[in-house]
Amino acid sequence: MKKVLIFAGSNHSKSIHHSLITFTSSLLQNAEVTLLDIRDWEIPIYSIDMDPDQTPPQINTLIETIQRHDGFILASPEHNGGTPAFLKNILDWLSRRSKAVFKDKPMLLLSTSPGKGGGATNLGFLANTLPYQGAKIISKYSLPSFHEAYQNGTIVGPSLAPLKENVTQFLDALNA
Ligand SMILES: Cc1cc2nc3c(=O)[nH]c(=O)nc-3n(C[C@H](O)[C@H](O)[C@H](O)COP(=O)(O)O)c2cc1C
């Protein structure tokens, strides 16, 4: 069975992206799923002066974890139209320790927000830039108006079907 790593690039203790990945992981049939919680990671802001001797241990562990998996689902918040510093910092550290860390393996991108945009602007940015780090982007899904769409641990209404379609596309690529 193929191994899927699913994680959210948020350090918010009540992260709505963590809720989104928890629900999404329940849709992953016939795959071995690792749900990684990085909300409490305190990663120093990348500096060339710290590189390589002060690489945070979590970064090396994350690289090993990524290497053990066949595909990835990454959920990212959007901050001011872009990638939150928390996630961008982790991606920058990864890029320094492992070239093309995602090794041309399939990735599904997810985002949500309380507003109508659903974090789609940043998702476009990540879809364009993560291939530099080896990600093979299969598709992207953004969920607007999170607090209306997500109730009692589940996505309700018209946003559910497109999420299922994206997950199916991802699983097809994973098993191809
Ligand atoms: C500094 C900051 C900037 C934000 N900018 C955006 C934005 O550009 N677009 C958006 O949809 N939501 C924006 N938000 C709202 C986030 O979508 C919201 O905080 C969401 O809960 C973040 O996801 P998380 O809970 O998983 O961290 C912003 C929030 C913060 C704190």
The ligand as an SDF file (V2000), in Angstrom:
LIG
                    3D

 31 33  0  0  0  0  0  0  0  0999 V2000
   -1.4100   37.8750    9.4180 C   0  0  0  0  0  0  0  0  0  0  0  0
   -2.6420   37.2530    8.8020 C   0  0  0  0  0  0  0  0  0  0  0  0
   -2.9110   37.4740    7.4660 C   0  0  0  0  0  0  0  0  0  0  0  0
   -4.0130   36.8600    6.8610 C   0  0  0  0  0  0  0  0  0  0  0  0
   -4.2150   37.0240    5.5200 N   0  0  0  0  0  0  0  0  0  0  0  0
   -5.1840   36.3160    4.9060 C   0  0  0  0  0  0  0  0  0  0  0  0
   -5.2970   36.3380    3.4860 C   0  0  0  0  0  0  0  0  0  0  0  0
   -4.5420   36.9810    2.7760 O   0  0  0  0  0  0  0  0  0  0  0  0
   -6.2740   35.5930    2.9120 N   0  0  0  0  0  0  0  0  0  0  0  0
   -7.1220   34.8150    3.6600 C   0  0  0  0  0  0  0  0  0  0  0  0
   -7.9830   34.1430    3.0750 O   0  0  0  0  0  0  0  0  0  0  0  0
   -7.0440   34.7730    5.0020 N   0  0  0  0  0  0  0  0  0  0  0  0
   -6.0920   35.4970    5.6470 C   0  0  0  0  0  0  0  0  0  0  0  0
   -5.9540   35.4430    7.0160 N   0  0  0  0  0  0  0  0  0  0  0  0
   -6.9360   34.6610    7.7980 C   0  0  0  0  0  0  0  0  0  0  0  0
   -6.5670   33.1890    7.8450 C   0  0  0  0  0  0  0  0  0  0  0  0
   -7.1930   32.5540    6.7520 O   0  0  0  0  0  0  0  0  0  0  0  0
   -7.0370   32.5680    9.1740 C   0  0  0  0  0  0  0  0  0  0  0  0
   -6.2800   33.1310   10.2330 O   0  0  0  0  0  0  0  0  0  0  0  0
   -6.9380   31.0680    9.2000 C   0  0  0  0  0  0  0  0  0  0  0  0
   -7.4300   30.6120   10.4610 O   0  0  0  0  0  0  0  0  0  0  0  0
   -5.5000   30.5890    9.0200 C   0  0  0  0  0  0  0  0  0  0  0  0
   -5.4600   29.1780    9.0100 O   0  0  0  0  0  0  0  0  0  0  0  0
   -4.9700   28.3210   10.2970 P   0  0  0  0  0  0  0  0  0  0  0  0
   -6.0190   28.5120   11.3700 O   0  0  0  0  0  0  0  0  0  0  0  0
   -4.9120   26.9200    9.8080 O   0  0  0  0  0  0  0  0  0  0  0  0
   -3.6290   28.8560   10.7040 O   0  0  0  0  0  0  0  0  0  0  0  0
   -4.8860   36.0540    7.6420 C   0  0  0  0  0  0  0  0  0  0  0  0
   -4.6000   35.8560    9.0020 C   0  0  0  0  0  0  0  0  0  0  0  0
   -3.4980   36.4380    9.5730 C   0  0  0  0  0  0  0  0  0  0  0  0
   -3.1960   36.1860   11.0400 C   0  0  0  0  0  0  0  0  0  0  0  0
  1  2  1  0
  2  3  1  0
  2 30  2  0
  3  4  2  0
  4  5  1  0
  4 28  1  0
  5  6  2  0
  6  7  1  0
  6 13  1  0
  7  8  2  0
  7  9  1  0
  9 10  1  0
 10 11  2  0
 10 12  1  0
 12 13  2  0
 13 14  1  0
 14 15  1  0
 14 28  1  0
 15 16  1  0
 16 17  1  0
 16 18  1  0
 18 19  1  0
 18 20  1  0
 20 21  1  0
 20 22  1  0
 22 23  1  0
 23 24  1  0
 24 25  2  0
 24 26  1  0
 24 27  1  0
 28 29  2  0
 29 30  1  0
 30 31  1  0
M  END
$$$$
